Amino acid sequence: MSLQQSSVHVTIYGTDYPIRGDGDSTLMYQIAQYLDEKMSEIGAGQNMKVDRIAILAALNIAEELFTERENNRNAIEKVTEECKRLSHALEEKIGGE
């Protein structure tokens, strides 16, 4: 089963772009809006070329992604350890009766 192709027009940092992709067009709008916000934050009051602003925005977003991945890994490790601890405690209770 393949995902349905969506096509949307978005504005990122004052330029309109047609974007086509798999999946939800609402998500595509949200992603474009997020990038626009990041670029606007970085470019505010700065005299930088758009490509430099885009690279800095990409680096900021990549840093957020890597941080979230690390947080998810840590959360999974904690949950896994807690499951092992509870499983061991349950085995002791069941085996001890």
C-alpha positions in Angstrom: 0.0 0.0 0.0 1.6 3.3 -1.1 1.0 6.7 0.4 -1.0 9.2 -1.5 1.0 12.0 -3.2 0.0 15.5 -2.0 0.9 18.8 -3.6 0.8 22.1 -1.8 2.1 25.6 -2.2 4.0 27.1 0.8 5.8 30.3 1.5 9.2 30.0 3.2 11.0 33.2 4.0 9.0 35.2 1.5 9.4 32.8 -1.4 6.6 30.6 -2.7 7.4 26.9 -3.3 5.3 24.1 -4.8 6.0 21.0 -2.7 4.9 17.5 -3.5 5.3 14.5 -1.2 3.8 11.4 0.3 1.3 11.8 3.0 -0.6 14.5 4.8 -0.7 18.0 3.2 -1.4 19.5 6.7 1.9 18.1 7.9 3.7 19.5 4.9 2.3 23.0 5.7 3.3 22.6 9.4 6.9 21.7 8.4 7.1 24.6 6.0 5.8 27.0 8.6 8.3 25.7 11.1 11.2 26.2 8.7 9.8 29.7 7.8 9.7 30.6 11.6 13.3 29.3 12.1 14.6 31.2 9.1 12.8 34.4 10.3 14.3 34.0 13.8 17.8 33.7 12.4 17.4 36.4 9.7 15.7 39.0 12.0 17.8 42.1 11.9 20.7 40.3 10.2 22.2 41.2 6.8 22.8 37.7 5.6 22.1 36.0 2.3 19.1 33.7 2.2 21.3 30.6 1.6 23.3 31.3 4.8 20.1 31.7 6.8 18.7 28.5 5.3 21.9 26.6 6.3 21.8 28.0 9.8 18.2 27.1 10.1 18.9 23.5 8.9 21.7 23.2 11.5 19.4 24.4 14.3 16.7 22.0 13.2 19.2 19.1 12.9 20.5 19.9 16.4 16.9 19.7 17.7 16.4 16.4 15.9 19.6 14.9 17.4 18.6 16.1 20.9 15.2 14.5 20.6 16.7 11.3 19.3 19.0 11.2 22.3 16.1 12.0 24.7 14.1 9.2 23.1 17.0 6.7 23.4 17.4 7.6 27.1 13.6 7.3 27.7 13.6 3.9 26.0 16.5 2.7 28.1 14.8 3.8 31.3 11.5 2.1 30.4 13.4 -1.0 29.4 15.3 -1.1 32.7 12.1 -0.5 34.6 10.3 -3.3 32.7 13.2 -5.7 33.5 13.1 -4.7 37.2 9.3 -5.2 37.4 9.6 -8.5 35.5 12.2 -9.7 37.9 10.2 -8.6 40.9 7.1 -10.4 39.5 9.1 -13.6 38.8 10.3 -13.5 42.4 6.8 -13.1 43.8 5.3 -15.8 41.5 8.2 -18.2 42.1 8.2 -17.6 45.8 4.6 -18.7 46.3 
